[in-house]
Amino acid sequence: MNSYKNPLEERYSSEEMLFNFSHNNKFRTWRKLWIALAEIEKDLGLEITEEQIAELKANAENIDYDKAAEYEKKFRHDVMAHVHTYGDVAPSAKGIIHLGATSAFVGDNTDLIQIRDGLLILKKKLVNVMKGLADFAIQYKDLPTLGFTHFQPAQLTTVGKRATLWLQSLVLDIEELDFFLETLRFRGVKGTTGTAASFLELFNGDYSKVKHLDKELSKRFGFEKVFGVSGQTYDRKIDAKVVALLGNIAQSAHKFTNDLRLLQNLKEIEEPFEKNQIGSSAMAYKRNPMRSERIGALAKYVMSLTTSSAMVASTQWFERTLDDSANKRLTIPQAFLAVDAILLIWNNIMNGIVVYPNRINKHIEEELPFMATEYIIMEEVKAGGDRQEIHEVIRVHSMEASKKVKVEGKENDLIERILNDDSLKLDKSKLKEVLDPKNFIGFAPIQTEEFIKNEVQPILDDNKDLIGLEADLKV
């Protein structure tokens, strides 16, 4: 309790994402890379024995972190600290660990593995959010609701159609995520400045063996693509791109929660509120949208990190500098942990979101008479009236009805005023029929159906093995 703890670990992120960026996963991956390097080098003719490789494998998870810390304090070099720590438990192989490699061999390749695996963890959660939103959109595709522009009442839409707007953002995000995964390259084996000079002597100038080593090692770790050229490190634009992608997901989540918080204020839609949940320590009646607010807080943090990675990528000198290291240790894992938490919370919301149709309809009734005035004017003209004169009559009635609502706090009586105005010639029985809200939602239901069928469902079908997720909150 006397030292700082990261809230992303304690309060928000999933165990699987925390493990992905854990010490155990990181340093075990380093050792897997060293074992694979030795095995392939042996296959290519270097003097490495089966016994040496067997000893490396037998101690792959035998990591003495205290000893590694002592070595790092001595050497001021994390990779060499772990080379020596590994060599201490595999003494016969000590001389061939990290043979021909540079620090970025384990550091960068492990980073790329963690980035790939982290995106796969996020993809499952993202797909499940999309499934929840798609089901919600179809369920409420026909339910009219006030549309808002500038957060002012506008033409009607439907609750389901509005959900497709949230989904559209996620379609763009998952397309970007899939493209990133499809094009992600491994660093592979490149040497100190990317020239593979250290392997020139090891393989007696045989460049084909270097290329084989590079490609074979990449395949072993699940990468079909490998950087054709690099400096000592992989291009730091990879980090900038992946954090930008995470920032885009955060933007989509924040937009959703902004809308939901406004709707919760209107008492039309609410996020889940548990039986024993407390909204306010002072105001017992409060039902605060804590899930949405938490997403908003985390999303702002992720979006702020996009600048950090962009600055690192833009200020690398020549073949490498080390001013990226501390930044990467902070930015990459925490961006992933935060988005992981965001998607967990979003799934939790979708599992218990509540819609109040009667409240939604009450708001429609308050505004729909104003929206019907265009229809009334057109019907009057059809009945032989003068458009400008009718417009003035309707304008006066509208102003008086608006005064009733805003100044006197009474119900909107515009339709009643029009029905009682004998100067208007329209079929007044027909006017009542026309005021059904479903006559004002345009093609919203069919647009919702088509969007889910044509753009969302194919994504869900392609990822059906990912559907199904426990989304309980830690706190």
Buried (B, 14 or more C-beta within 10 A) or exposed (E): EEEEEEBBBEEBBBEBBBEBBBEEBBBBBBBBBBBBBBBBBBEBEBEBEEEBBEBBBEBBEEBBEEBBEBBBEEEEEBBBBBBBBBBBBBEBBBEBBBBBBBBBBBBBBBBBBBBBBBBBBBBBBBBBBBBBBBBBBBEBBBBBBBBBEEEEBEBBBBBBBBBBBBBBBBBEBBEBBBEBEEEBBBBBBBBBBBBBEBBBEBBEEBEEBBBBBBBBBBBBBEBEEBBEEBBBBBBBBBBBBBBBBBBBBBBBBBBBBBBBBBBBEBBBBBBBBEEEEEBEEEEEEEEBBBBBBBBBBBBEBBBEBBBBBBEBBEEBEEEBBEEBBEBBEEBBBBBBBBBBBBBBBBBBBBBEBEBBEEBBBEBBBBBBBBBBBEBBBEBBBEEEBEEEEBBEBBEEBBEEBEEBBEEEEEEBBBBEBBBEBEEBEBEBEEBEEBBEBEBBBBEBBEBBBEBBEEBBBEBBEEBEEBBEBEBEBEE
